[in-house]
């Protein structure tokens, strides 16, 4: 399905943004479209936190706000999506 849907990561400063990209369709147009999934942020103390994007693309605090010194556990949280906010 990589010709239809892709998951990508973008880095900007101390943030990593995970996006889901969808192939062009007659309904959405000739360009790949992008939907924000999650953002990992590294604070000054070296602690990562995770946020989710609401339907307007605004970043919101994640329920129970897990934090970690390595992003791997937060990626596992995003993948399992226990609160149903990351994956459509």
PDB file of N, CA, C and O in Angstrom:
ATOM      1  N   UNK A   1       0.807  -1.203   0.000  1.00  0.00           N
ATOM      2  CA  UNK A   1       0.000   0.000   0.000  1.00  0.00           C
ATOM      3  C   UNK A   1       0.845   1.260   0.000  1.00  0.00           C
ATOM      4  O   UNK A   1       0.299   2.360   0.085  1.00  0.00           O
ATOM      5  N   UNK A   2       2.176   1.132  -0.094  1.00  0.00           N
ATOM      6  CA  UNK A   2       3.033   2.317  -0.053  1.00  0.00           C
ATOM      7  C   UNK A   2       2.788   3.252  -1.237  1.00  0.00           C
ATOM      8  O   UNK A   2       3.221   4.404  -1.213  1.00  0.00           O
ATOM      9  N   UNK A   3       2.100   2.767  -2.270  1.00  0.00           N
ATOM     10  CA  UNK A   3       1.766   3.648  -3.375  1.00  0.00           C
ATOM     11  C   UNK A   3       0.492   4.453  -3.083  1.00  0.00           C
ATOM     12  O   UNK A   3       0.126   5.333  -3.862  1.00  0.00           O
ATOM     13  N   UNK A   4      -0.188   4.155  -1.956  1.00  0.00           N
ATOM     14  CA  UNK A   4      -1.414   4.858  -1.596  1.00  0.00           C
ATOM     15  C   UNK A   4      -1.322   5.619  -0.278  1.00  0.00           C
ATOM     16  O   UNK A   4      -1.872   6.713  -0.154  1.00  0.00           O
ATOM     17  N   UNK A   5      -0.624   5.043   0.717  1.00  0.00           N
ATOM     18  CA  UNK A   5      -0.504   5.671   2.038  1.00  0.00           C
ATOM     19  C   UNK A   5       0.938   5.548   2.513  1.00  0.00           C
ATOM     20  O   UNK A   5       1.562   4.495   2.380  1.00  0.00           O
ATOM     21  N   UNK A   6       1.454   6.637   3.067  1.00  0.00           N
ATOM     22  CA  UNK A   6       2.802   6.638   3.631  1.00  0.00           C
ATOM     23  C   UNK A   6       2.773   7.306   5.001  1.00  0.00           C
ATOM     24  O   UNK A   6       1.999   8.234   5.236  1.00  0.00           O
ATOM     25  N   UNK A   7       3.612   6.829   5.887  1.00  0.00           N
ATOM     26  CA  UNK A   7       3.807   7.484   7.180  1.00  0.00           C
ATOM     27  C   UNK A   7       5.214   8.064   7.148  1.00  0.00           C
ATOM     28  O   UNK A   7       6.188   7.357   6.888  1.00  0.00           O
ATOM     29  N   UNK A   8       5.303   9.356   7.416  1.00  0.00           N
ATOM     30  CA  UNK A   8       6.583  10.049   7.349  1.00  0.00           C
ATOM     31  C   UNK A   8       6.814  10.852   8.625  1.00  0.00           C
ATOM     32  O   UNK A   8       5.887  11.132   9.386  1.00  0.00           O
ATOM     33  N   UNK A   9       8.065  11.211   8.832  1.00  0.00           N
ATOM     34  CA  UNK A   9       8.454  11.997   9.995  1.00  0.00           C
ATOM     35  C   UNK A   9       9.183  13.245   9.521  1.00  0.00           C
ATOM     36  O   UNK A   9      10.049  13.178   8.649  1.00  0.00           O
ATOM     37  N   UNK A  10       8.826  14.380  10.100  1.00  0.00           N
ATOM     38  CA  UNK A  10       9.476  15.649   9.777  1.00  0.00           C
ATOM     39  C   UNK A  10      10.105  16.206  11.055  1.00  0.00           C
ATOM     40  O   UNK A  10       9.519  16.140  12.135  1.00  0.00           O
ATOM     41  N   UNK A  11      11.285  16.743  10.910  1.00  0.00           N
ATOM     42  CA  UNK A  11      11.981  17.304  12.072  1.00  0.00           C
ATOM     43  C   UNK A  11      12.061  18.816  11.928  1.00  0.00           C
ATOM     44  O   UNK A  11      12.377  19.344  10.863  1.00  0.00           O
ATOM     45  N   UNK A  12      11.766  19.498  13.035  1.00  0.00           N
ATOM     46  CA  UNK A  12      11.900  20.955  13.078  1.00  0.00           C
ATOM     47  C   UNK A  12      12.308  21.327  14.490  1.00  0.00           C
ATOM     48  O   UNK A  12      11.528  21.176  15.430  1.00  0.00           O
ATOM     49  N   UNK A  13      13.517  21.806  14.637  1.00  0.00           N
ATOM     50  CA  UNK A  13      14.020  22.157  15.958  1.00  0.00           C
ATOM     51  C   UNK A  13      14.021  20.957  16.883  1.00  0.00           C
ATOM     52  O   UNK A  13      14.651  19.942  16.587  1.00  0.00           O
ATOM     53  N   UNK A  14      13.318  21.066  18.006  1.00  0.00           N
ATOM     54  CA  UNK A  14      13.240  19.990  19.001  1.00  0.00           C
ATOM     55  C   UNK A  14      11.963  19.166  18.862  1.00  0.00           C
ATOM     56  O   UNK A  14      11.558  18.475  19.797  1.00  0.00           O
ATOM     57  N   UNK A  15      11.330  19.241  17.691  1.00  0.00           N
ATOM     58  CA  UNK A  15      10.076  18.515  17.468  1.00  0.00           C
ATOM     59  C   UNK A  15      10.196  17.548  16.302  1.00  0.00           C
ATOM     60  O   UNK A  15      10.851  17.834  15.300  1.00  0.00           O
ATOM     61  N   UNK A  16       9.551  16.398  16.451  1.00  0.00           N
ATOM     62  CA  UNK A  16       9.402  15.416  15.385  1.00  0.00           C
ATOM     63  C   UNK A  16       7.910  15.277  15.123  1.00  0.00           C
ATOM     64  O   UNK A  16       7.149  14.937  16.029  1.00  0.00           O
ATOM     65  N   UNK A  17       7.490  15.535  13.898  1.00  0.00           N
ATOM     66  CA  UNK A  17       6.080  15.439  13.552  1.00  0.00           C
ATOM     67  C   UNK A  17       5.860  14.233  12.658  1.00  0.00           C
ATOM     68  O   UNK A  17       6.517  14.082  11.627  1.00  0.00           O
ATOM     69  N   UNK A  18       4.940  13.385  13.054  1.00  0.00           N
ATOM     70  CA  UNK A  18       4.578  12.197  12.285  1.00  0.00           C
ATOM     71  C   UNK A  18       3.330  12.540  11.485  1.00  0.00           C
ATOM     72  O   UNK A  18       2.332  13.006  12.035  1.00  0.00           O
ATOM     73  N   UNK A  19       3.401  12.300  10.172  1.00  0.00           N
ATOM     74  CA  UNK A  19       2.279  12.593   9.290  1.00  0.00           C
ATOM     75  C   UNK A  19       1.912  11.357   8.475  1.00  0.00           C
ATOM     76  O   UNK A  19       2.752  10.503   8.195  1.00  0.00           O
ATOM     77  N   UNK A  20       0.656  11.286   8.107  1.00  0.00           N
ATOM     78  CA  UNK A  20       0.163  10.239   7.220  1.00  0.00           C
ATOM     79  C   UNK A  20      -0.124  10.922   5.885  1.00  0.00           C
ATOM     80  O   UNK A  20      -0.871  11.898   5.826  1.00  0.00           O
ATOM     81  N   UNK A  21       0.473  10.402   4.821  1.00  0.00           N
ATOM     82  CA  UNK A  21       0.289  10.993   3.491  1.00  0.00           C
ATOM     83  C   UNK A  21      -0.529  10.042   2.620  1.00  0.00           C
ATOM     84  O   UNK A  21      -0.337   8.826   2.641  1.00  0.00           O
ATOM     85  N   UNK A  22      -1.449  10.635   1.853  1.00  0.00           N
ATOM     86  CA  UNK A  22      -2.351   9.866   1.000  1.00  0.00           C
ATOM     87  C   UNK A  22      -2.118  10.241  -0.462  1.00  0.00           C
ATOM     88  O   UNK A  22      -1.931  11.411  -0.793  1.00  0.00           O
ATOM     89  N   UNK A  23      -2.132   9.232  -1.326  1.00  0.00           N
ATOM     90  CA  UNK A  23      -1.904   9.427  -2.756  1.00  0.00           C
ATOM     91  C   UNK A  23      -2.996  10.300  -3.370  1.00  0.00           C
ATOM     92  O   UNK A  23      -4.102  10.395  -2.839  1.00  0.00           O
ATOM     93  N   UNK A  24      -2.673  10.930  -4.485  1.00  0.00           N
ATOM     94  CA  UNK A  24      -3.682  11.734  -5.183  1.00  0.00           C
ATOM     95  C   UNK A  24      -4.903  10.894  -5.561  1.00  0.00           C
ATOM     96  O   UNK A  24      -4.791   9.717  -5.906  1.00  0.00           O
ATOM     97  N   UNK A  25      -6.065  11.532  -5.485  1.00  0.00           N
ATOM     98  CA  UNK A  25      -7.316  10.889  -5.900  1.00  0.00           C
ATOM     99  C   UNK A  25      -8.150  11.932  -6.636  1.00  0.00           C
ATOM    100  O   UNK A  25      -7.912  13.130  -6.481  1.00  0.00           O
ATOM    101  N   UNK A  26      -9.112  11.499  -7.425  1.00  0.00           N
ATOM    102  CA  UNK A  26      -9.976  12.476  -8.106  1.00  0.00           C
ATOM    103  C   UNK A  26     -10.692  13.399  -7.112  1.00  0.00           C
ATOM    104  O   UNK A  26     -10.922  14.572  -7.404  1.00  0.00           O
ATOM    105  N   UNK A  27     -11.040  12.867  -5.949  1.00  0.00           N
ATOM    106  CA  UNK A  27     -11.760  13.653  -4.947  1.00  0.00           C
ATOM    107  C   UNK A  27     -10.867  14.697  -4.269  1.00  0.00           C
ATOM    108  O   UNK A  27     -11.299  15.825  -4.030  1.00  0.00           O
ATOM    109  N   UNK A  28      -9.618  14.319  -3.958  1.00  0.00           N
ATOM    110  CA  UNK A  28      -8.712  15.205  -3.218  1.00  0.00           C
ATOM    111  C   UNK A  28      -7.772  16.010  -4.097  1.00  0.00           C
ATOM    112  O   UNK A  28      -7.164  16.970  -3.625  1.00  0.00           O
ATOM    113  N   UNK A  29      -7.638  15.644  -5.355  1.00  0.00           N
ATOM    114  CA  UNK A  29      -6.785  16.404  -6.263  1.00  0.00           C
ATOM    115  C   UNK A  29      -5.523  15.666  -6.657  1.00  0.00           C
ATOM    116  O   UNK A  29      -5.303  14.533  -6.230  1.00  0.00           O
ATOM    117  N   UNK A  30      -4.681  16.311  -7.482  1.00  0.00           N
ATOM    118  CA  UNK A  30      -3.517  15.647  -8.069  1.00  0.00           C
ATOM    119  C   UNK A  30      -2.287  15.545  -7.163  1.00  0.00           C
ATOM    120  O   UNK A  30      -1.310  14.894  -7.532  1.00  0.00           O
ATOM    121  N   UNK A  31      -2.317  16.166  -6.002  1.00  0.00           N
ATOM    122  CA  UNK A  31      -1.161  16.162  -5.096  1.00  0.00           C
ATOM    123  C   UNK A  31      -1.380  15.190  -3.938  1.00  0.00           C
ATOM    124  O   UNK A  31      -2.516  14.896  -3.566  1.00  0.00           O
ATOM    125  N   UNK A  32      -0.286  14.700  -3.381  1.00  0.00           N
ATOM    126  CA  UNK A  32      -0.374  13.914  -2.147  1.00  0.00           C
ATOM    127  C   UNK A  32      -0.907  14.823  -1.048  1.00  0.00           C
ATOM    128  O   UNK A  32      -0.475  15.971  -0.936  1.00  0.00           O
ATOM    129  N   UNK A  33      -1.833  14.331  -0.239  1.00  0.00           N
ATOM    130  CA  UNK A  33      -2.345  15.103   0.891  1.00  0.00           C
ATOM    131  C   UNK A  33      -1.687  14.610   2.176  1.00  0.00           C
ATOM    132  O   UNK A  33      -1.165  13.497   2.238  1.00  0.00           O
ATOM    133  N   UNK A  34      -1.725  15.453   3.185  1.00  0.00           N
ATOM    134  CA  UNK A  34      -1.017  15.151   4.424  1.00  0.00           C
ATOM    135  C   UNK A  34      -1.935  15.380   5.611  1.00  0.00           C
ATOM    136  O   UNK A  34      -2.665  16.370   5.668  1.00  0.00           O
ATOM    137  N   UNK A  35      -1.888  14.455   6.553  1.00  0.00           N
ATOM    138  CA  UNK A  35      -2.648  14.587   7.794  1.00  0.00           C
ATOM    139  C   UNK A  35      -1.693  14.402   8.964  1.00  0.00           C
ATOM    140  O   UNK A  35      -0.979  13.402   9.037  1.00  0.00           O
ATOM    141  N   UNK A  36      -1.680  15.368   9.880  1.00  0.00           N
ATOM    142  CA  UNK A  36      -0.846  15.258  11.068  1.00  0.00           C
ATOM    143  C   UNK A  36      -1.359  14.129  11.947  1.00  0.00           C
ATOM    144  O   UNK A  36      -2.567  13.968  12.124  1.00  0.00           O
ATOM    145  N   UNK A  37      -0.433  13.345  12.498  1.00  0.00           N
ATOM    146  CA  UNK A  37      -0.807  12.235  13.375  1.00  0.00           C
ATOM    147  C   UNK A  37      -0.396  12.530  14.808  1.00  0.00           C
ATOM    148  O   UNK A  37      -1.222  12.476  15.719  1.00  0.00           O
ATOM    149  N   UNK A  38       0.885  12.842  15.010  1.00  0.00           N
ATOM    150  CA  UNK A  38       1.410  13.065  16.360  1.00  0.00           C
ATOM    151  C   UNK A  38       2.657  13.924  16.275  1.00  0.00           C
ATOM    152  O   UNK A  38       3.275  14.062  15.219  1.00  0.00           O
ATOM    153  N   UNK A  39       3.006  14.494  17.413  1.00  0.00           N
ATOM    154  CA  UNK A  39       4.251  15.254  17.494  1.00  0.00           C
ATOM    155  C   UNK A  39       4.973  14.887  18.784  1.00  0.00           C
ATOM    156  O   UNK A  39       4.378  14.848  19.860  1.00  0.00           O
ATOM    157  N   UNK A  40       6.251  14.622  18.652  1.00  0.00           N
ATOM    158  CA  UNK A  40       7.105  14.374  19.810  1.00  0.00           C
ATOM    159  C   UNK A  40       7.933  15.631  20.037  1.00  0.00           C
ATOM    160  O   UNK A  40       8.526  16.170  19.102  1.00  0.00           O
ATOM    161  N   UNK A  41       7.971  16.092  21.270  1.00  0.00           N
ATOM    162  CA  UNK A  41       8.730  17.305  21.601  1.00  0.00           C
ATOM    163  C   UNK A  41       9.744  17.000  22.687  1.00  0.00           C
ATOM    164  O   UNK A  41       9.441  16.328  23.672  1.00  0.00           O
ATOM    165  N   UNK A  42      10.945  17.501  22.492  1.00  0.00           N
ATOM    166  CA  UNK A  42      12.032  17.344  23.445  1.00  0.00           C
ATOM    167  C   UNK A  42      12.198  18.642  24.221  1.00  0.00           C
ATOM    168  O   UNK A  42      12.437  19.696  23.631  1.00  0.00           O
ATOM    169  N   UNK A  43      12.071  18.568  25.551  1.00  0.00           N
ATOM    170  CA  UNK A  43      12.210  19.786  26.342  1.00  0.00           C
ATOM    171  C   UNK A  43      13.670  20.036  26.722  1.00  0.00           C
ATOM    172  O   UNK A  43      14.552  19.250  26.377  1.00  0.00           O
ATOM    173  N   UNK A  44      13.911  21.116  27.422  1.00  0.00           N
ATOM    174  CA  UNK A  44      15.270  21.517  27.801  1.00  0.00           C
ATOM    175  C   UNK A  44      15.961  20.518  28.721  1.00  0.00           C
ATOM    176  O   UNK A  44      17.189  20.490  28.801  1.00  0.00           O
ATOM    177  N   UNK A  45      15.170  19.694  29.420  1.00  0.00           N
ATOM    178  CA  UNK A  45      15.729  18.707  30.351  1.00  0.00           C
ATOM    179  C   UNK A  45      15.972  17.351  29.698  1.00  0.00           C
ATOM    180  O   UNK A  45      16.363  16.396  30.370  1.00  0.00           O
ATOM    181  N   UNK A  46      15.740  17.264  28.376  1.00  0.00           N
ATOM    182  CA  UNK A  46      15.952  16.003  27.677  1.00  0.00           C
ATOM    183  C   UNK A  46      14.811  15.014  27.820  1.00  0.00           C
ATOM    184  O   UNK A  46      15.013  13.808  27.685  1.00  0.00           O
ATOM    185  N   UNK A  47      13.613  15.515  28.093  1.00  0.00           N
ATOM    186  CA  UNK A  47      12.440  14.658  28.259  1.00  0.00           C
ATOM    187  C   UNK A  47      11.513  14.848  27.054  1.00  0.00           C
ATOM    188  O   UNK A  47      11.184  15.973  26.678  1.00  0.00           O
ATOM    189  N   UNK A  48      11.100  13.727  26.459  1.00  0.00           N
ATOM    190  CA  UNK A  48      10.189  13.738  25.318  1.00  0.00           C
ATOM    191  C   UNK A  48       8.748  13.666  25.792  1.00  0.00           C
ATOM    192  O   UNK A  48       8.430  12.960  26.749  1.00  0.00           O
ATOM    193  N   UNK A  49       7.879  14.403  25.109  1.00  0.00           N
ATOM    194  CA  UNK A  49       6.448  14.315  25.358  1.00  0.00           C
ATOM    195  C   UNK A  49       5.748  14.133  24.011  1.00  0.00           C
ATOM    196  O   UNK A  49       6.336  14.380  22.957  1.00  0.00           O
ATOM    197  N   UNK A  50       4.496  13.702  24.056  1.00  0.00           N
ATOM    198  CA  UNK A  50       3.747  13.439  22.826  1.00  0.00           C
ATOM    199  C   UNK A  50       2.463  14.266  22.816  1.00  0.00           C
ATOM    200  O   UNK A  50       1.801  14.432  23.841  1.00  0.00           O
ATOM    201  N   UNK A  51       2.134  14.777  21.638  1.00  0.00           N
ATOM    202  CA  UNK A  51       0.904  15.532  21.435  1.00  0.00           C
ATOM    203  C   UNK A  51       0.154  14.920  20.256  1.00  0.00           C
ATOM    204  O   UNK A  51       0.741  14.197  19.451  1.00  0.00           O
ATOM    205  N   UNK A  52      -1.138  15.209  20.154  1.00  0.00           N
ATOM    206  CA  UNK A  52      -1.930  14.732  19.028  1.00  0.00           C
ATOM    207  C   UNK A  52      -2.566  15.925  18.342  1.00  0.00           C
ATOM    208  O   UNK A  52      -2.753  16.975  18.957  1.00  0.00           O
ATOM    209  N   UNK A  53      -2.898  15.765  17.062  1.00  0.00           N
ATOM    210  CA  UNK A  53      -3.492  16.846  16.278  1.00  0.00           C
ATOM    211  C   UNK A  53      -5.003  16.670  16.226  1.00  0.00           C
ATOM    212  O   UNK A  53      -5.500  15.598  15.880  1.00  0.00           O
ATOM    213  N   UNK A  54      -5.736  17.736  16.574  1.00  0.00           N
ATOM    214  CA  UNK A  54      -7.190  17.663  16.472  1.00  0.00           C
ATOM    215  C   UNK A  54      -7.601  17.806  14.999  1.00  0.00           C
ATOM    216  O   UNK A  54      -6.737  17.925  14.130  1.00  0.00           O
ATOM    217  N   UNK A  55      -8.887  17.796  14.717  1.00  0.00           N
ATOM    218  CA  UNK A  55      -9.336  17.819  13.319  1.00  0.00           C
ATOM    219  C   UNK A  55      -8.992  19.114  12.591  1.00  0.00           C
ATOM    220  O   UNK A  55      -9.050  19.167  11.363  1.00  0.00           O
ATOM    221  N   UNK A  56      -8.631  20.159  13.340  1.00  0.00           N
ATOM    222  CA  UNK A  56      -8.202  21.428  12.744  1.00  0.00           C
ATOM    223  C   UNK A  56      -6.685  21.532  12.630  1.00  0.00           C
ATOM    224  O   UNK A  56      -6.157  22.562  12.213  1.00  0.00           O
ATOM    225  N   UNK A  57      -5.983  20.450  13.007  1.00  0.00           N
ATOM    226  CA  UNK A  57      -4.523  20.457  12.919  1.00  0.00           C
ATOM    227  C   UNK A  57      -3.827  21.130  14.087  1.00  0.00           C
ATOM    228  O   UNK A  57      -2.622  21.372  14.028  1.00  0.00           O
ATOM    229  N   UNK A  58      -4.566  21.439  15.155  1.00  0.00           N
ATOM    230  CA  UNK A  58      -3.966  22.061  16.344  1.00  0.00           C
ATOM    231  C   UNK A  58      -3.432  20.976  17.266  1.00  0.00           C
ATOM    232  O   UNK A  58      -4.057  19.930  17.441  1.00  0.00           O
ATOM    233  N   UNK A  59      -2.271  21.235  17.851  1.00  0.00           N
ATOM    234  CA  UNK A  59      -1.652  20.256  18.755  1.00  0.00           C
ATOM    235  C   UNK A  59      -2.301  20.323  20.120  1.00  0.00           C
ATOM    236  O   UNK A  59      -2.479  21.400  20.688  1.00  0.00           O
ATOM    237  N   UNK A  60      -2.653  19.154  20.639  1.00  0.00           N
ATOM    238  CA  UNK A  60      -3.311  19.024  21.943  1.00  0.00           C
ATOM    239  C   UNK A  60      -2.510  18.095  22.841  1.00  0.00           C
ATOM    240  O   UNK A  60      -1.838  17.177  22.372  1.00  0.00           O
ATOM    241  N   UNK A  61      -2.595  18.349  24.139  1.00  0.00           N
ATOM    242  CA  UNK A  61      -1.944  17.459  25.102  1.00  0.00           C
ATOM    243  C   UNK A  61      -2.561  16.078  25.003  1.00  0.00           C
ATOM    244  O   UNK A  61      -3.775  15.932  24.856  1.00  0.00           O
ATOM    245  N   UNK A  62      -1.729  15.091  25.082  1.00  0.00           N
ATOM    246  CA  UNK A  62      -2.185  13.716  25.000  1.00  0.00           C
ATOM    247  C   UNK A  62      -2.726  13.280  26.354  1.00  0.00           C
ATOM    248  O   UNK A  62      -2.147  13.634  27.381  1.00  0.00           O
ATOM    249  N   UNK A  63      -3.844  12.504  26.388  1.00  0.00           N
ATOM    250  CA  UNK A  63      -4.382  12.030  27.669  1.00  0.00           C
ATOM    251  C   UNK A  63      -3.334  11.265  28.484  1.00  0.00           C
ATOM    252  O   UNK A  63      -2.611  10.426  27.948  1.00  0.00           O
ATOM    253  N   UNK A  64      -3.265  11.555  29.735  1.00  0.00           N
ATOM    254  CA  UNK A  64      -2.317  10.949  30.672  1.00  0.00           C
ATOM    255  C   UNK A  64      -0.873  11.341  30.383  1.00  0.00           C
ATOM    256  O   UNK A  64       0.035  10.868  31.066  1.00  0.00           O
ATOM    257  N   UNK A  65      -0.643  12.183  29.401  1.00  0.00           N
ATOM    258  CA  UNK A  65       0.643  12.792  29.049  1.00  0.00           C
ATOM    259  C   UNK A  65       1.882  11.962  29.406  1.00  0.00           C
ATOM    260  O   UNK A  65       2.629  12.339  30.308  1.00  0.00           O
ATOM    261  N   UNK A  66       2.109  10.846  28.717  1.00  0.00           N
ATOM    262  CA  UNK A  66       3.335  10.084  28.994  1.00  0.00           C
ATOM    263  C   UNK A  66       4.569  10.879  28.577  1.00  0.00           C
ATOM    264  O   UNK A  66       4.532  11.646  27.615  1.00  0.00           O
ATOM    265  N   UNK A  67       5.645  10.687  29.304  1.00  0.00           N
ATOM    266  CA  UNK A  67       6.916  11.328  28.985  1.00  0.00           C
ATOM    267  C   UNK A  67       8.009  10.277  29.048  1.00  0.00           C
ATOM    268  O   UNK A  67       7.863   9.261  29.728  1.00  0.00           O
ATOM    269  N   UNK A  68       9.110  10.522  28.335  1.00  0.00           N
ATOM    270  CA  UNK A  68      10.190   9.539  28.292  1.00  0.00           C
ATOM    271  C   UNK A  68      11.506  10.228  27.965  1.00  0.00           C
ATOM    272  O   UNK A  68      11.527  11.311  27.382  1.00  0.00           O
ATOM    273  N   UNK A  69      12.604   9.583  28.349  1.00  0.00           N
ATOM    274  CA  UNK A  69      13.919  10.105  27.996  1.00  0.00           C
ATOM    275  C   UNK A  69      14.361   9.626  26.610  1.00  0.00           C
ATOM    276  O   UNK A  69      15.316  10.154  26.041  1.00  0.00           O
ATOM    277  N   UNK A  70      13.665   8.629  26.075  1.00  0.00           N
ATOM    278  CA  UNK A  70      13.880   8.131  24.717  1.00  0.00           C
ATOM    279  C   UNK A  70      12.524   8.089  24.015  1.00  0.00           C
ATOM    280  O   UNK A  70      11.528   7.753  24.655  1.00  0.00           O
ATOM    281  N   UNK A  71      12.448   8.417  22.729  1.00  0.00           N
ATOM    282  CA  UNK A  71      11.141   8.471  22.060  1.00  0.00           C
ATOM    283  C   UNK A  71      10.515   7.109  21.738  1.00  0.00           C
ATOM    284  O   UNK A  71       9.350   7.059  21.342  1.00  0.00           O
ATOM    285  N   UNK A  72      11.243   6.022  21.893  1.00  0.00           N
ATOM    286  CA  UNK A  72      10.731   4.707  21.493  1.00  0.00           C
ATOM    287  C   UNK A  72       9.423   4.359  22.195  1.00  0.00           C
ATOM    288  O   UNK A  72       8.485   3.908  21.538  1.00  0.00           O
ATOM    289  N   UNK A  73       9.333   4.554  23.502  1.00  0.00           N
ATOM    290  CA  UNK A  73       8.100   4.200  24.217  1.00  0.00           C
ATOM    291  C   UNK A  73       6.930   5.077  23.766  1.00  0.00           C
ATOM    292  O   UNK A  73       5.782   4.631  23.771  1.00  0.00           O
ATOM    293  N   UNK A  74       7.216   6.315  23.378  1.00  0.00           N
ATOM    294  CA  UNK A  74       6.152   7.185  22.885  1.00  0.00           C
ATOM    295  C   UNK A  74       5.687   6.741  21.504  1.00  0.00           C
ATOM    296  O   UNK A  74       4.502   6.842  21.188  1.00  0.00           O
ATOM    297  N   UNK A  75       6.606   6.253  20.680  1.00  0.00           N
ATOM    298  CA  UNK A  75       6.224   5.705  19.376  1.00  0.00           C
ATOM    299  C   UNK A  75       5.339   4.475  19.554  1.00  0.00           C
ATOM    300  O   UNK A  75       4.396   4.269  18.790  1.00  0.00           O
ATOM    301  N   UNK A  76       5.643   3.660  20.561  1.00  0.00           N
ATOM    302  CA  UNK A  76       4.807   2.496  20.862  1.00  0.00           C
ATOM    303  C   UNK A  76       3.414   2.937  21.297  1.00  0.00           C
ATOM    304  O   UNK A  76       2.422   2.303  20.939  1.00  0.00           O
ATOM    305  N   UNK A  77       3.336   4.014  22.062  1.00  0.00           N
ATOM    306  CA  UNK A  77       2.045   4.558  22.506  1.00  0.00           C
ATOM    307  C   UNK A  77       1.234   5.039  21.301  1.00  0.00           C
ATOM    308  O   UNK A  77       0.034   4.784  21.209  1.00  0.00           O
ATOM    309  N   UNK A  78       1.899   5.732  20.385  1.00  0.00           N
ATOM    310  CA  UNK A  78       1.235   6.215  19.169  1.00  0.00           C
ATOM    311  C   UNK A  78       0.734   5.036  18.345  1.00  0.00           C
ATOM    312  O   UNK A  78      -0.393   5.053  17.850  1.00  0.00           O
ATOM    313  N   UNK A  79       1.562   4.022  18.201  1.00  0.00           N
ATOM    314  CA  UNK A  79       1.196   2.852  17.407  1.00  0.00           C
ATOM    315  C   UNK A  79       0.002   2.111  18.013  1.00  0.00           C
ATOM    316  O   UNK A  79      -0.900   1.697  17.285  1.00  0.00           O
ATOM    317  N   UNK A  80      -0.011   1.944  19.322  1.00  0.00           N
ATOM    318  CA  UNK A  80      -1.115   1.215  19.961  1.00  0.00           C
ATOM    319  C   UNK A  80      -2.382   2.067  20.061  1.00  0.00           C
ATOM    320  O   UNK A  80      -3.487   1.526  20.081  1.00  0.00           O
ATOM    321  N   UNK A  81      -2.232   3.399  20.125  1.00  0.00           N
ATOM    322  CA  UNK A  81      -3.342   4.347  20.079  1.00  0.00           C
ATOM    323  C   UNK A  81      -4.481   4.004  21.055  1.00  0.00           C
ATOM    324  O   UNK A  81      -5.631   3.892  20.633  1.00  0.00           O
ATOM    325  N   UNK A  82      -4.180   3.838  22.344  1.00  0.00           N
ATOM    326  CA  UNK A  82      -5.208   3.399  23.296  1.00  0.00           C
ATOM    327  C   UNK A  82      -6.370   4.394  23.481  1.00  0.00           C
ATOM    328  O   UNK A  82      -7.465   3.989  23.871  1.00  0.00           O
ATOM    329  N   UNK A  83      -6.148   5.665  23.211  1.00  0.00           N
ATOM    330  CA  UNK A  83      -7.217   6.660  23.369  1.00  0.00           C
ATOM    331  C   UNK A  83      -7.900   7.013  22.053  1.00  0.00           C
ATOM    332  O   UNK A  83      -8.828   7.821  22.035  1.00  0.00           O
ATOM    333  N   UNK A  84      -7.449   6.412  20.950  1.00  0.00           N
ATOM    334  CA  UNK A  84      -8.074   6.606  19.654  1.00  0.00           C
ATOM    335  C   UNK A  84      -7.919   7.992  19.051  1.00  0.00           C
ATOM    336  O   UNK A  84      -8.784   8.436  18.296  1.00  0.00           O
ATOM    337  N   UNK A  85      -6.825   8.684  19.374  1.00  0.00           N
ATOM    338  CA  UNK A  85      -6.652  10.057  18.858  1.00  0.00           C
ATOM    339  C   UNK A  85      -5.645  10.162  17.710  1.00  0.00           C
ATOM    340  O   UNK A  85      -5.610  11.181  17.021  1.00  0.00           O
ATOM    341  N   UNK A  86      -4.836   9.138  17.494  1.00  0.00           N
ATOM    342  CA  UNK A  86      -3.782   9.247  16.490  1.00  0.00           C
ATOM    343  C   UNK A  86      -4.195   8.794  15.100  1.00  0.00           C
ATOM    344  O   UNK A  86      -4.062   9.545  14.134  1.00  0.00           O
ATOM    345  N   UNK A  87      -4.688   7.588  14.996  1.00  0.00           N
ATOM    346  CA  UNK A  87      -4.958   7.003  13.677  1.00  0.00           C
ATOM    347  C   UNK A  87      -6.451   7.041  13.397  1.00  0.00           C
ATOM    348  O   UNK A  87      -7.242   6.444  14.128  1.00  0.00           O
ATOM    349  N   UNK A  88      -6.840   7.752  12.327  1.00  0.00           N
ATOM    350  CA  UNK A  88      -8.178   7.973  11.851  1.00  0.00           C
ATOM    351  C   UNK A  88      -9.179   6.963  12.072  1.00  0.00           C
ATOM    352  O   UNK A  88     -10.330   7.137  11.671  1.00  0.00           O
TER     353      UNK A  88
END
